[in-house]
């Protein structure tokens, strides 16, 4: 009897908790989307949670006619380039740490993983000085180096676990066929680590898309900034265009929502597979 009651409680509790969590995660975006359809006057006169009086797209037109597309272009360039470099470097490092036997490999792996606990703000001053000395300050390219550096530790950690699960028989067969280490990595390990690479690419793409601190510190010109800084165009010293800011937030979040909706299964499966020992 107790088992049946526990089973019934579980069947009721899981949908209720799922619905509650869906509301918690969805309502903020719905609120932002509704706010972006209001006029500036409505935000001052009507209650915050009141629905828009009309389907007003003037804020989106204002945003798209401004510098939003420039910010979007910079973000796409920086994120795409950074993710490609992260995937390439982390996969090569993971292969070396997982399958090539050399002295201090375990210590090197521990040192790389320890980079995940380094606070981001500790690196701001040295990264800023280094970027200025290299002549990369206030350029989109100046963001690529820091983005790759802060993303490599967790990427190497994830992919190393994938590389360790590849059967040794495949590696030995390739060596008998005359393949060297790089060819084995390129032809065997890289394709087999596809789920892990997808996880690393999607995870880092989402994280870097929202990155604000480095973009704020390392860029100053409006035409060199990335998407998280687009809201600065719509706030002044004494007032802010709240509906326009909400329109920027909505447009900036839509690509992430689409990408995550498509790739969430790959992220979850990749994380779960990388955490299991084969």
Buried (B, 14 or more C-beta within 10 A) or exposed (E): EEEEEEEEEEEEEEEEEEEEEEEEEEEEBEEBBBBBBBBBEBBEEBEEEEEBEEEBEEBBEBBBEBBBEBBBBBBBBBBEBBBEBBBEBBBBBBBBBBBEEEEEBEEBBEEBBEBEEEEEEEBBEEBBEBBEEEEBBBBBEBBBBBBBBBBBBBBBBBBBBBBBBBEEEBBEEBEEEEBEBEEBBBBBBBEBBEBBBBBBBBBBBBBBBEBEBBBBBBBEEBEBBBBBBBBBBBEEEEEBBBBBBBBBBBBBBEBEEEBBEEBEEBBEBBBEBBEEEE
